[in-house]
Structures are given as structure tokens and as C-alpha cells.
Amino acid sequence: MCLARAVNSIGRTAAVFLVGSAASAWAASEAELALAALNKIPPMEFMIAKGAPDACGTGCDSWIAAEGRIVPGTPARLRAVLDKLGKRNLPIFFASPGGKTNEGLEIGRMLRQRRMTAGIGRAVLANCMPAKSLSDCGKELREKPDNEATLWTKDVGCNSACAYAILGAVKREIAPTALIGVHAPHFDDSALGQSTSQRQRDLFARAAEKGFQRHILAYLAEMKIDRALLDLSLQTKFEHAYFLTRAEMFDLGIDRREPVGAGWHFGYQPIPAVGNAASAVLRIEANGGTAAKRIVLILSCGSRQRGNFTLSALQQVASSSDRPANELRVSAGKIGVTLTPANSFLAWHKNDLFEIRQRSATLGMAWTLLGASAVTVAEWPVAEPGTRRDQSDAPRAQYSIPGERAPEVLKTLIAYCTQ
């Protein structure tokens, strides 16, 4: 499960509203650092990106890439792009740390008026990663915008003012690996002058915050988004960002697709360090209202040579003493691989702890798993040494990964692994 958490926005992306509240001297210095980091990010640019068939969704090969900081002139630049497109209604994908809130709301209303689809992602040059960085591949595409693009969503954020802008889309398709970050506002009271008393500054801050809340609540009602989004943002300091969980996105009305992100995907996998790989994520609801269970399957190649594949299973655990005891059987029909607790290891990814199991897999196994209409993941008790499991026994639990996008992912994986 992707855990929502408050994350320091300076280390990743400065997610700033630029309309926030007065605070203590210590907090103000934190706010100044966040503002300085934000202001180093270039203003938002728009580009028409074109990729392979289905690059931005089923039947979608072209999109508007909107990347950078939202500033006073951003809505006008977007309007010019949309006017130039005329009746051609392309989806828009944001990658933004935020910026001016009023302009973010204006963008949202523009998306709603034109009944647009929106998502989160960065446009990068196709076949550029992982040889080069995400930043370099994005820069190269902008230098050669007619070249084929790829939509990259992993850990790409739409934060602060961008989080409000994307709500205006009539259809929001947030990738499982993308992030929406919110936090409390910050109000700049420097215009009040040095002679203004602290009491006057406090009154200004309270009045500004009340006005901001009324403004945002009216916008959320207009976009049919639950007002609890504002409550979540106000609970997080301006210098940080709170990243919404998938469950919160569903409950708030931001992305209610079911299931979200089902099936196989191709992209960079940081755990273990396998580079680009095919992956599928299972989020299983646990009993008793506890946190959902998460299993990630990764099919990768170690040295990019034919036949040299690895199947990895990552299971999220609460602590090092809470490791899964069951075997995992990953299969398509009668063909499959069993992953046992033996020789497993633990690794952290961001704030999440995973138990990792790995087995080598042949090229034929890659074709079987990614060529099937569905892949079954079953949990079994660990078999006693020297014994065989009774095939008539039912597994303790069983899950299914649909074969959505599998042919495309299989083609990409084989091409990547057999160069």
C-alpha cells in the first residue's frame, strides 16, 4: 500500500501555495527555504508530446506535457496552446511543484470548461532511460520535440497549486506510481511593513486563512471533490507535503477507477536494483480494518542477455520481525514458479519495508507470465522438507493479476532484455 505521509518538500520538490500563514521565526525560516527552492524551478512550459501507440493510455499516443512552476502567466500560456489545438482534445499530464494558487484554480476551471482528461507524468525522450537521467531525457526531448516521447509517471508529483488544478479535469487518471501532494497555505505579510504590530499580523493571517478556506471550499464543491481534501492539507505544515494514498484519492473523488493500475507495467524498479522491468502490484484488503497488504511482482533481466531473467516478489511488512511465512506460487495455468521464505532478504524503499524473494526465470517463463490472460498468485504453507504438497489442498489465499497491457509490456521487456 502506498502510505500517505508528510515528506519534506525541499528534498524532493518544493510544494508551495504561495498564499499561506504567518508563523514563528523558526517556521518562517523553513518557509523561506521552501520558497527559495520553489523559485529556482522554471515556470511551467507546455509541449505537445507524441509517443508510441497507447503511450498515454488506450488509444492515446499524444498529450500535452505541462511541467514546471505555476506562475501568473501560466493560464494564458495554456489557453494559447488549447486555442491552437482547436477541436483536438488531448489529455494533459502535469509535473509541477505548485506555485500560485489562484492561477492553479484558473487552470482547473479551464480544464473543466473544455472537458479535458488529466494525469501526472513527465514527457521524456523514448529509449533514453536508464542510460541517462530523468532530467536529461526530459531536456533532450524539449530540444528535439519531434522525436518519440515516453510518459514517465514514477514518483512524479503534482503538488500544492497543481493538486487543485488537476481537479478541474472531467476525467483524472492518476498512475499508481504518481503523487498528489497537499499542505497548509503560507501568506506573505511583507507588504504590511515593519511598523505593523504582531497583533495586526496575526489578525491579517487569520482573515487571510478564512478567506482562503472559503475560496477553496467553493472550488472543491464546484469540482465535486470532498471537502476533506482541505482538512488534509491544513493538517500539514507549509514546509512539507502530504501525499495522498490511493484510498484517499478514491474516497475524495479524485480517481475512482477500479481497479486502479491493474495489470502489468514497464518502468524503473528501485527494489531490488534491477533497472527497467515488467512489474505488477497487488493491493489486498486485510481483515479487521488493518492496513492493506501489498505484493509487487517484478520480471527483470540482469545483464540484458537472452534467457537471463529474474522473477522477484516484494511483500510489504510492518517490521523485520513480521516476515511472511507462506510460500508464493506465481503461475499461469500449470506453469509457474514457487518463491519460498528461504534466502529472502529485507530492503527499505522510501518509508516502506519489503521482504524480497527471487528466482531465476527463463525466456519461456517470461513469455508465459506476460502472455497469459491472467496470472495467479497463491499463498501456501511452506512444505516440509522431502514432502510434496497435496494438490487437492486449497491455498491459504489466492489473487489474480489481469493481463491488461501485457502484450505491450512483454514486447518492451523482451526488446530491452535482448539487445
Backbone torsions as a table, in degrees:
resi	resn	phi	psi	omega
1	MET	NA	135.0	177.1
2	CYS	-77.1	106.9	-174.4
3	LEU	-77.1	131.5	172.6
4	ALA	-75.9	139.6	-176.9
5	ARG	-159.2	158.3	173.7
6	ALA	-84.5	123.2	-177.5
7	VAL	-124.1	137.2	178.8
8	ASN	-60.1	120.9	-172.9
9	SER	-77.1	-17.3	-177.9
10	ILE	-72.9	-38.6	-178.0
11	GLY	-67.6	-26.6	-178.0
12	ARG	-112.2	-68.0	-179.4
13	THR	-150.9	132.8	-179.8
14	ALA	-77.7	107.5	-176.5
15	ALA	-98.5	99.2	-167.7
16	VAL	-129.1	134.7	177.1
17	PHE	-81.5	-29.9	-173.8
18	LEU	62.5	28.8	174.6
19	VAL	-142.5	27.5	-164.7
20	GLY	-87.1	-155.4	-167.6
21	SER	-110.6	152.7	173.9
22	ALA	-68.3	149.9	-175.4
23	ALA	-147.6	-174.7	-179.8
24	SER	-68.3	168.9	-178.8
25	ALA	-62.1	-39.2	179.6
26	TRP	-64.7	-46.5	-179.1
27	ALA	-66.0	-34.9	-179.6
28	ALA	-62.8	-38.5	178.9
29	SER	-65.6	-37.2	174.5
30	GLU	-63.2	-41.4	179.3
31	ALA	-64.0	-40.0	179.4
32	GLU	-62.9	-38.7	176.9
33	LEU	-63.5	-42.8	179.5
34	ALA	-63.4	-42.5	179.1
35	LEU	-64.8	-40.9	179.3
36	ALA	-63.7	-40.8	178.5
37	ALA	-64.7	-41.0	179.3
38	LEU	-62.7	-43.9	-175.4
39	ASN	-68.3	-15.2	175.7
40	LYS	-78.7	-15.5	-179.0
41	ILE	-83.2	130.6	-177.7
42	PRO	-61.6	152.9	175.8
43	PRO	-59.0	156.5	-176.3
44	MET	-61.9	133.4	175.0
45	GLU	-114.7	152.8	179.3
46	PHE	-120.7	138.7	-179.3
47	MET	-146.5	141.8	173.4
48	ILE	-86.4	113.6	-179.8
49	ALA	-102.9	142.0	178.4
50	LYS	-127.9	127.8	179.9
51	GLY	-123.2	-161.2	178.1
52	ALA	-71.5	167.0	175.7
53	PRO	-53.9	135.9	-179.8
54	ASP	66.2	19.0	-179.1
55	ALA	-63.1	-31.1	-178.9
56	CYS	-118.8	25.3	-179.2
57	GLY	127.0	169.9	-179.2
58	THR	-59.2	122.4	179.6
59	GLY	75.1	11.0	-176.6
60	CYS	-118.4	123.0	176.2
61	ASP	-123.8	-2.9	-178.7
62	SER	-136.2	144.4	-179.5
63	TRP	-153.1	167.1	174.6
64	ILE	-93.9	119.6	176.2
65	ALA	-91.1	120.6	-179.2
66	ALA	-118.9	104.0	-171.6
67	GLU	-132.7	130.0	177.0
68	GLY	128.1	-169.2	-174.7
69	ARG	-85.8	138.6	178.3
70	ILE	-82.0	119.3	-176.6
71	VAL	-126.0	173.4	-176.7
72	PRO	-53.1	-33.0	-178.3
73	GLY	-88.6	-0.3	-174.6
74	THR	-63.6	-46.5	-180.0
75	PRO	-59.0	-39.0	-179.7
76	ALA	-64.8	-39.3	179.3
77	ARG	-67.1	-38.7	177.2
78	LEU	-66.1	-41.0	179.8
79	ARG	-60.9	-38.5	178.5
80	ALA	-64.1	-40.1	178.4
81	VAL	-64.5	-44.4	-178.7
82	LEU	-67.0	-38.8	178.0
83	ASP	-64.0	-36.6	179.3
84	LYS	-68.0	-34.5	178.6
85	LEU	-71.8	-23.0	179.4
86	GLY	64.7	-124.1	-177.7
87	LYS	-83.0	-3.1	179.8
88	ARG	-77.3	110.1	-173.5
89	ASN	-100.5	89.2	179.7
90	LEU	-88.9	151.0	172.8
91	PRO	-71.2	158.9	177.9
92	ILE	-120.3	136.1	179.6
93	PHE	-120.5	123.8	-175.5
94	PHE	-97.3	145.9	166.6
95	ALA	-141.9	97.4	-169.9
96	SER	-149.0	139.6	175.4
97	PRO	-82.2	-5.7	-177.5
98	GLY	111.7	-150.6	-177.6
99	GLY	145.9	-130.0	-176.9
100	LYS	-78.4	123.1	-176.1
101	THR	-67.3	-45.9	-178.5
102	ASN	-58.2	-38.9	178.2
103	GLU	-69.6	-33.8	175.7
104	GLY	-63.1	-41.2	177.5
105	LEU	-66.6	-37.1	178.3
106	GLU	-63.7	-40.4	176.8
107	ILE	-63.5	-43.4	179.4
108	GLY	-58.4	-43.7	179.9
109	ARG	-67.9	-30.7	176.3
110	MET	-66.8	-42.0	177.9
111	LEU	-63.3	-40.0	-178.5
112	ARG	-67.6	-41.9	-179.2
113	GLN	-61.2	-36.2	-177.3
114	ARG	-96.8	5.5	175.5
115	ARG	52.4	56.2	-175.3
116	MET	-95.2	159.3	171.7
117	THR	-99.2	140.8	-178.7
118	ALA	-136.1	151.9	175.9
119	GLY	-148.7	-170.1	-179.2
120	ILE	-124.9	128.2	179.4
121	GLY	172.9	163.7	176.9
122	ARG	-113.9	140.5	176.5
123	ALA	-88.8	122.4	179.9
124	VAL	-129.2	161.8	179.7
125	LEU	-65.6	131.6	-179.9
126	ALA	-62.7	145.1	178.1
127	ASN	60.3	24.6	-179.9
128	CYS	-94.3	-38.6	-180.0
129	MET	-93.5	151.0	5.6
130	PRO	-93.4	8.9	-179.5
131	ALA	-58.6	-33.2	178.2
132	LYS	-124.8	166.6	-176.5
133	SER	-75.2	163.6	177.0
134	LEU	-58.6	-42.8	-179.7
135	SER	-63.7	-45.1	-179.1
136	ASP	-66.0	-39.0	-179.4
137	CYS	-68.8	-33.6	174.6
138	GLY	-68.0	-41.4	179.0
139	LYS	-63.6	-41.2	-179.1
140	GLU	-65.0	-36.0	178.0
141	LEU	-65.7	-40.2	179.6
142	ARG	-66.9	-29.5	176.3
143	GLU	-75.7	-25.8	179.5
144	LYS	-132.6	68.4	-171.9
145	PRO	-65.1	-14.9	179.3
146	ASP	-83.0	-10.1	179.4
147	ASN	-76.2	163.7	-178.0
148	GLU	-67.2	135.8	-178.1
149	ALA	-109.6	157.7	171.9
150	THR	-123.4	141.8	178.6
151	LEU	-93.4	117.1	-178.2
152	TRP	-105.2	123.0	-176.0
153	THR	-114.3	-16.6	-172.7
154	LYS	-64.2	120.2	178.1
155	ASP	61.7	18.1	174.3
156	VAL	-83.8	134.6	-174.3
157	GLY	-112.3	149.2	168.2
158	CYS	-125.1	97.6	-168.3
159	ASN	-115.6	158.5	170.3
160	SER	58.8	-121.7	-178.9
161	ALA	-59.7	-32.5	177.8
162	CYS	-64.7	-35.4	179.2
163	ALA	-60.8	-35.1	176.8
164	TYR	-76.8	-36.7	-179.2
165	ALA	-60.8	-43.4	-174.3
166	ILE	-68.6	-20.3	179.5
167	LEU	-65.7	-21.0	-178.4
168	GLY	-71.0	-21.6	-179.2
169	ALA	-63.6	141.6	178.6
170	VAL	-74.1	-21.1	177.7
171	LYS	-135.7	119.8	-178.7
172	ARG	-115.3	120.1	-178.6
173	GLU	-117.8	92.1	-176.9
174	ILE	-93.1	118.1	-179.6
175	ALA	-63.2	148.5	-179.2
176	PRO	-57.9	-24.4	-176.9
177	THR	-95.9	-3.1	-178.5
178	ALA	-89.8	166.3	-172.6
179	LEU	-128.2	138.8	168.9
180	ILE	-117.4	119.1	-176.9
181	GLY	-114.6	136.4	178.1
182	VAL	-131.4	160.9	177.3
183	HIS	-166.4	174.7	-178.7
184	ALA	-69.8	155.8	-179.5
185	PRO	-79.2	167.6	174.6
186	HIS	-132.1	127.8	-179.2
187	PHE	-107.5	128.6	179.5
188	ASP	-85.6	113.1	-179.1
189	ASP	-104.0	17.3	-177.3
190	SER	-63.6	-26.0	-178.5
191	ALA	-71.0	-12.4	-179.0
192	LEU	-71.4	-21.3	179.6
193	GLY	91.7	156.3	-176.0
194	GLN	-70.9	-22.1	-178.4
195	SER	-78.9	-7.8	-179.7
196	THR	-69.7	131.8	-178.9
197	SER	-73.2	162.3	178.8
198	GLN	-63.7	-36.2	178.9
199	ARG	-62.4	-42.6	178.2
200	GLN	-65.0	-38.2	179.0
201	ARG	-66.0	-39.7	177.8
202	ASP	-63.6	-41.5	177.5
203	LEU	-62.9	-41.4	177.6
204	PHE	-60.8	-45.0	-178.1
205	ALA	-63.3	-43.8	-179.8
206	ARG	-64.5	-43.1	179.5
207	ALA	-65.0	-41.2	-179.8
208	ALA	-65.6	-39.5	-179.6
209	GLU	-67.1	-39.9	177.6
210	LYS	-63.8	-43.2	178.2
211	GLY	-63.2	-40.4	178.3
212	PHE	-61.8	-45.1	-179.3
213	GLN	-62.4	-42.6	177.7
214	ARG	-61.1	-42.4	-178.7
215	HIS	-62.0	-46.5	-177.7
216	ILE	-70.3	-41.4	180.0
217	LEU	-61.8	-38.9	177.6
218	ALA	-64.2	-39.8	179.7
219	TYR	-66.9	-44.6	179.7
220	LEU	-61.6	-40.2	177.3
221	ALA	-63.9	-39.7	179.2
222	GLU	-61.7	-38.5	-177.6
223	MET	-92.3	3.0	178.9
224	LYS	59.0	45.2	176.0
225	ILE	-112.0	137.8	-178.1
226	ASP	-59.3	136.9	-178.6
227	ARG	-65.5	-12.7	178.3
228	ALA	-61.9	-19.2	176.3
229	LEU	-60.7	-40.8	177.6
230	LEU	-64.8	-41.1	178.8
231	ASP	-60.0	-42.1	178.6
232	LEU	-62.9	-41.1	-178.8
233	SER	-67.1	-39.6	-177.6
234	LEU	-69.7	-19.2	-179.8
235	GLN	-81.5	-8.7	-177.9
236	THR	-113.5	130.4	-178.3
237	LYS	-59.5	152.8	-179.3
238	PHE	-55.6	-33.1	-175.7
239	GLU	-77.8	-4.0	-177.6
240	HIS	-124.9	175.3	175.6
241	ALA	-134.1	139.5	175.8
242	TYR	-103.6	119.4	-176.9
243	PHE	-94.6	125.5	-175.1
244	LEU	-68.7	141.3	172.8
245	THR	-79.2	167.1	176.5
246	ARG	-62.7	-38.4	179.9
247	ALA	-63.1	-40.6	178.8
248	GLU	-66.9	-39.2	176.8
249	MET	-60.3	-38.9	179.0
250	PHE	-68.2	-50.7	-175.8
251	ASP	-63.5	-36.3	-178.2
252	LEU	-77.5	-14.7	-179.7
253	GLY	91.9	14.7	-178.3
254	ILE	-78.8	-48.0	178.8
255	ASP	-144.8	105.8	-176.5
256	ARG	-110.2	25.3	174.9
257	ARG	-69.0	139.0	178.0
258	GLU	-132.1	126.7	-11.2
259	PRO	-80.9	150.1	179.5
260	VAL	-82.1	125.8	173.9
261	GLY	67.7	25.8	-179.8
262	ALA	-68.0	152.0	177.2
263	GLY	98.1	-168.4	-174.8
264	TRP	-94.0	148.1	176.9
265	HIS	-134.2	157.1	174.6
266	PHE	-116.1	129.3	179.8
267	GLY	177.3	-179.1	-175.9
268	TYR	-76.0	133.3	-178.7
269	GLN	-119.7	113.7	-177.1
270	PRO	-79.6	-14.4	-179.9
271	ILE	-129.5	122.9	-20.1
272	PRO	-69.1	-178.2	-172.9
273	ALA	-73.6	80.5	-175.7
274	VAL	-109.7	-0.8	-178.9
275	GLY	70.3	-143.9	-179.6
276	ASN	-74.4	140.7	-174.9
277	ALA	-162.7	164.2	170.8
278	ALA	-85.9	137.2	-177.9
279	SER	-142.6	154.5	175.5
280	ALA	-141.5	140.5	-176.0
281	VAL	-117.2	129.1	174.2
282	LEU	-109.0	124.8	173.8
283	ARG	-114.3	111.0	-172.6
284	ILE	-108.0	125.5	178.9
285	GLU	-69.4	129.3	179.3
286	ALA	-90.0	162.1	-179.7
287	ASN	-80.4	157.2	173.5
288	GLY	74.9	15.7	177.1
289	GLY	75.4	13.6	178.0
290	THR	-79.1	172.5	-178.2
291	ALA	-61.4	145.0	-179.0
292	ALA	-66.7	151.8	178.1
293	LYS	-86.6	148.9	-179.3
294	ARG	-131.1	127.6	173.8
295	ILE	-124.5	130.4	177.7
296	VAL	-117.4	127.3	174.0
297	LEU	-103.9	135.3	-179.2
298	ILE	-131.1	127.0	174.8
299	LEU	-112.5	114.9	-171.8
300	SER	-135.2	170.9	174.6
301	CYS	-122.5	135.7	-175.5
302	GLY	-78.7	-47.4	-175.5
303	SER	-120.5	16.8	177.8
304	ARG	55.8	44.6	175.7
305	GLN	-122.5	144.8	-176.9
306	ARG	-55.4	130.0	176.8
307	GLY	89.9	-11.9	-176.7
308	ASN	-97.3	80.8	-177.6
309	PHE	-116.1	158.0	176.9
310	THR	-132.8	132.8	172.7
311	LEU	-102.4	122.7	179.8
312	SER	-117.0	142.6	173.8
313	ALA	-122.9	123.4	178.5
314	LEU	-109.7	124.2	177.2
315	GLN	-118.0	121.6	179.7
316	GLN	-69.4	133.9	-179.7
317	VAL	-127.1	155.2	-178.4
318	ALA	-76.0	-34.1	-179.0
319	SER	-158.0	171.4	-178.9
320	SER	-66.0	-21.4	178.7
321	SER	-89.5	0.9	-175.6
322	ASP	-114.4	47.8	-176.1
323	ARG	-82.3	143.1	-179.2
324	PRO	-64.1	140.7	-178.5
325	ALA	-101.2	-16.4	-175.2
326	ASN	-81.4	155.9	168.0
327	GLU	-78.0	152.8	173.3
328	LEU	-113.9	126.8	176.4
329	ARG	-111.1	115.4	179.7
330	VAL	-106.1	118.0	-171.8
331	SER	-147.2	158.2	170.6
332	ALA	-130.3	107.9	-172.5
333	GLY	68.8	-128.9	-178.5
334	LYS	-95.1	0.2	-177.6
335	ILE	-105.0	130.9	-179.1
336	GLY	-169.6	-176.8	-178.7
337	VAL	-130.8	137.9	176.5
338	THR	-104.4	129.7	179.9
339	LEU	-113.9	120.1	-174.7
340	THR	-106.2	164.6	177.1
341	PRO	-66.5	-21.7	-180.0
342	ALA	-61.9	137.8	178.5
343	ASN	65.2	17.1	174.9
344	SER	-80.2	164.4	178.6
345	PHE	-145.4	164.8	-177.9
346	LEU	-106.3	148.1	176.9
347	ALA	-153.2	145.8	177.5
348	TRP	-94.6	142.9	169.6
349	HIS	-134.0	112.2	-173.5
350	LYS	56.8	-120.5	-178.7
351	ASN	-100.4	8.3	-174.5
352	ASP	-108.8	139.4	177.5
353	LEU	-103.1	132.0	-178.1
354	PHE	-124.6	142.9	165.1
355	GLU	-93.3	131.8	-174.3
356	ILE	-118.0	129.8	174.4
357	ARG	-121.8	144.5	-177.3
358	GLN	-140.4	146.1	173.0
359	ARG	-143.1	145.5	174.9
360	SER	-69.2	151.7	-179.3
361	ALA	-140.1	143.2	179.9
362	THR	-83.5	168.7	175.1
363	LEU	-60.7	-37.0	177.9
364	GLY	-62.4	-37.1	177.5
365	MET	-66.6	-38.2	177.1
366	ALA	-61.0	-44.3	178.3
367	TRP	-63.4	-39.2	-178.1
368	THR	-65.7	-49.5	-176.0
369	LEU	-68.5	-41.7	-177.1
370	LEU	-89.4	-5.9	177.4
371	GLY	-100.8	-2.7	-176.8
372	ALA	-85.2	154.1	176.7
373	SER	-69.2	-23.4	176.5
374	ALA	-161.2	149.0	177.0
375	VAL	-114.8	134.9	-179.8
376	THR	-99.7	134.4	173.3
377	VAL	-117.5	115.7	-176.9
378	ALA	-119.1	143.4	176.4
379	GLU	-104.6	127.1	-179.7
380	TRP	-126.1	152.3	170.0
381	PRO	-62.2	146.5	178.7
382	VAL	-64.8	127.0	-178.8
383	ALA	-69.9	144.2	177.1
384	GLU	-65.9	145.2	179.1
385	PRO	-55.0	133.1	177.8
386	GLY	81.3	3.0	179.8
387	THR	-115.8	160.3	177.3
388	ARG	-114.2	143.0	-178.7
389	ARG	-70.0	139.5	175.0
390	ASP	-70.8	114.5	-174.9
391	GLN	-65.1	-15.3	179.5
392	SER	-80.8	-14.8	179.4
393	ASP	-70.4	143.3	176.6
394	ALA	-86.0	145.8	177.1
395	PRO	-67.2	158.2	177.7
396	ARG	-66.8	-33.1	177.4
397	ALA	-156.0	153.1	-178.4
398	GLN	-147.4	135.6	-177.9
399	TYR	-131.0	163.2	-177.5
400	SER	-130.6	137.5	174.0
401	ILE	-109.5	114.8	179.7
402	PRO	-67.3	155.2	-177.8
403	GLY	-84.6	22.8	178.9
404	GLU	-59.1	134.5	177.8
405	ARG	65.7	2.0	-175.7
406	ALA	-58.6	-44.5	179.8
407	PRO	-59.4	-41.3	179.0
408	GLU	-66.8	-43.6	-179.6
409	VAL	-65.8	-40.8	178.6
410	LEU	-60.3	-45.8	179.5
411	LYS	-60.9	-42.9	-179.5
412	THR	-67.2	-42.6	-179.0
413	LEU	-64.3	-46.6	-178.6
414	ILE	-63.1	-41.7	179.0
415	ALA	-62.7	-40.5	-178.7
416	TYR	-69.1	-38.9	-172.1
417	CYS	-87.2	-8.5	-175.2
418	THR	-121.3	22.7	177.5
419	GLN	-67.3	NA	NA
